[in-house]
Amino acid sequence: MVQIGPTDLDTFPLVLGGNTFGWTSDEQQSGAVLDAFTEAGGSFIDTADQYSQWAPGHSGGESETVLGNWLTRRGNRDSVIIATKVGKREEHLGLSPDNIRASVDGSLERLQTDHIDIYYAHAEDPTVPLHDIAVAFDGLVAAGKIRHIGLSNFSPVLIEEWFSVADALGLAKPVALQPQYSLVHRTEYEGGLQQIAVDNGLAVLPYWGLASGFLTGKYAQGKQFDDTARASMASGYATDEGYAVLKKVTEIADAHGVEPATVALAWLSTRPQITAPIASARTPEQLPALLAAATLELSDDELAALED
């Protein structure tokens, strides 16, 4: 187990992403994934009020609803960590204080719980002063609706500003950062966010650590991408550099007798300030490769090869 930044929470070193719940995994299948994850020792589940508004007929909140139903059936709310987000749901866009307060109540209702462990500002909102956003989040902490604050898709400048405002006013400070980060998407985190996370003691829980499936080995060089949204995102990494990374990941995976996804996630776990990567599973059968990353030890030579 690893501690989540400056909190009293600790987690299995892999977070289960909830973007598939109620979308590519129906409620029964989502429950099976959640059961398998927690039975294997997993404890941290990440979702958002936005999931899965992109699917036909969906408006957002579907993932939270499925997760809330599962929590109620299992009666295990106190043994898991739940994170969700505000700001990108089309019906409740942005980070105005009124929207933050309304959105958290909606999430709590769908999750069927009285508190959220980590509540993320899902994206920057340049139309609202950072001061107002920080004060609104602090109010949620004071009200007991959320335990901790997280930031996702925030620039180094705004993260620093949030901490400055919190220091000046004595507000609750963010404890977690959720950036995009993988072997084939490194510049954003390593170029500035990493140092800010270190300086402020932020737990870093990166998303898209498998590059939308590209690093699972599913899209080997020369293989045709299908017309799904996920494949479309993965195709963006189908460059000479991307395939060179995938080749090395696959070689190391073969040497250990594991899946490429295991190696890609294990590499993330060795990076500075990373607490646990986030990964999603559509079916329980996809989980073992993800969970194995928690125990895979890569040699210095393997880490250097991946770094190169």
N, C-alpha and C positions, 0 to 999 in steps of 0.2 A: 504494500500500500504506500502511496505517496501523498504528502500533505499538499493541499490546495492553497498555495500562497500563504498570506498572513491570516489564515482562518483556522478554525478547529475541525475542519473537514478533511478527511483523507479518502483516497479513491484507489481502486484498482487502476493500474497504469494504462487503461484504454477506456475511452468514453464511447458509449453507443449513441450514434446519431439517429435522430428520430424523423428524418426527412422522408423516409419510406413509409412510415405508419399511415395507414389509410389511403395510400397512393399506390405504389407498386406492391405493397403488402397489405392485404385486406386485414380486417380486425382480428380474425382468427390467426392468420399467419404472423401478424405483428405480435400477438400475444405469445406465440410459440417462440419467436425470436427473443422477446423480453424474458421469458421463462428460462430459455437456454443460457442467455447472457448472465442472469443473476445466479443461476445454479452453478455456473462456472466461476463465480466469484466477482463478477462485474457489479458495479454499484452506482455508476454515474450515467445518467441519460440526458441527452441534450436535444432540445426541440426549439420551436419558434412559433409565434402566433401566425406567422406567414404561411407555414407549411400546411397544405400543399395547394395554395391558391393558383398555381400555374396549371394544374390539371383541369381538364374540361369538367364543368359543373361544380368545381370546388371554389370556395371563397376564403380559405384560410381557416386555421383552427382545427382542421381534421386530425392532424397528428396529436395535438394536445388532447382532443376528445378521446382518441383511441388509448393514449397513455393514461388518461384519467380513469377510464373504464377498467383498465388493467390494474391500476393501483388499488381501486376499490375492490375488485374481485380478489386480489391477493392479500389485501390488508397489510401491505408492507411499506407504507409511506415512510416510516421512520428509519428504514434500513437502506433506503436509496437516496441519492442526490439528484435533484431535478433542476435543470436549467432551462429557461426559455427566454424569449427576446421580444422587444417591442420596436416598432418604427418602420417596418417594411410591408405590413399587411395593407392591402389597398383600401380597405374600409377604415383603417386607422393609421394612415401614413404619418410619419414624422414624429418629432419628439417634443411637441408642445406639452406643457405640464398637464393640461386637461386630457390630452390624448394618452399620456403616460398613465395617469390615474385610471382612466376608463379601461385602458388595455390590460392593465394588471388585474383588474377585477374580472374581466372576461377570461383571462388565462387561468386565474384561480378557480373560476367556476367550471371551466372545461377540464382542468386537471383534477378537480374534486379534492382540493386541498386548501388549507388555510395559510400556506406560506410557500414561497419559491426560494430555493437555496441560493441560486445565482440568477439574477435578472440582468440581461444584457441590453444595452442600447445597441440595436442591430446595425445601425449605420449613422453616419453624421447627418445632421440637419442644419444647413447653413441659415435657415430662416428663423431659427430660435437661438437667442443668446445662450452660450454655454453655461453661464451662471444660473439661468432659469432651469435648464435641464438637470444640472447637478443638485440644485435645491429640491426639485421634484423627486429625484431618486432618493435623496436623503430622507424625504418625507415618507417614502415607502418603507425604508428601513426602520424609521422611528415608529411607524404604525404596525410593524411586525409582519407586513405582507411579503417582504423579501428579507432574506438574511444578508445577502451580499450583492454588490454591484459588479457587473462585467461590461467590457467594451468590445465590440466587434466591428471590424472595417473602419476603424478610426485611425487618423493620421497621427504621426508623432507629435505634431504641433498641438492638436486638440487634446491628446492624452495629457501632455504637459500642462495645458491650460486647465483641464479638469482637476488635476492634482493641486495646482496653484489656487484655484477657487476653493477647493475643499480645505486646504491648509488655512486660507485666510478666514474662512467662515466656520471652521470646525465641523465640517460636514463629513459624512461617511465617505470613504475613499474606495475607488475600484480595487478589486482584488484579483481580477482575471481578465485576460486578453485573449480574444479568439481571432487570429488572423488566418489568411490562406497561406499555407506553407507545405511544400513537398520537395522531393528531390528534383523536380522539374519546374518548380516555381519558388525561387529562393530570394530574389532581389528585394522584394517588399519587406520581408521580415528581417533578413540579415542586414539590410541597408539602413535601418534606423529603429525599427520596432524592438529588435532584440535588446539593444542597449537600454532603451527606456524601460523595458520589462525588468531587466537586471537592476537598474537603478532604483526602481520603485517596488521591487519584490513581487511583481505580478506573476501569478500562475499563467502559463501560456498553454492553451488548449487548441492546437491548430486544426482547421477544417480542410477538407479536400486533400488529405495526406496521401491519398492514392490517385490524385489527379483525375478525378471523375472516372476512375476505373482503368486509366491508361497504365498505371504501375502494377495492376494485377496480372499483367501478361495476356489479358484477353484480346488486346489489339496488337498482335505481333506484326512486325514489319511485313507489308504486302497484303495484310488481311483487310478486307473491306469493312468500313464502318457502317453500321446500320443507321436508320433514320430516327432513332430515339434522341431525346434531348440530352441524355447523359453521353451517348456516343458522340453527339455533335460537340459537346464540351471537350471530351477526351481527344477528339481529332485535332484540337489546337496544339497538342503536344507532339503530333506526328511529324517531327522534323528530324534531320540527321542527328542533332544533339539529343533530342528526346529519345530516339531509338538507341543511341549509344548508351544512355543511362539505363534504359530498359534491358539492354543486353547484359550490362554488368550486374544489374539487380537479379536477373534470371540466372546468371552464372553462379552468383553467391547463394541464391536460393537452392539451386541444384546441389551445391556442395554440402549444404546443411540438410537436404531432404525436406525442405519446406516450400511453401508457395512464395512467389515474388511479392505478394502483398505483405507477407510476414516481414520480409527484409526491409521493404519501404517504410513500414511503420516502426520497426525496430530502430532504423537509422534516425527517424524523427525523435525518438525517445532519448537519443544520446546528445541531442543538440542543446546548446545553452538555454536554460530557463524553461525548457519544455517540461510540463507536468505530465500530460498524457495527450496523445493524439485522439481525434474523433474519427470514427469510421462507422459506416452504416452496413447493415446486412438485410437483404430482402428476404432471405430464408435462414432457418437455423443451420443449414448445411454450409452456409458461407461463414459462419462464426469462427470455427476452429482456426482458420488461417489468420484471422484478425487477433484472436486471443493469444495465439502462439507468439506474437510479437513481444508480449510482456516478459517472456522468459528467454527469448533468443539473444545470445551474446555474440556480437560481431567482433572479430579480431581487429587489432589496430591496422593491419594491412587491408582488411576488407573496408574498414571505415575510410581509410586513405584513398582506396580505389573509387569508392562512391563519391568522396569529396572531389576527386579529380574529374 
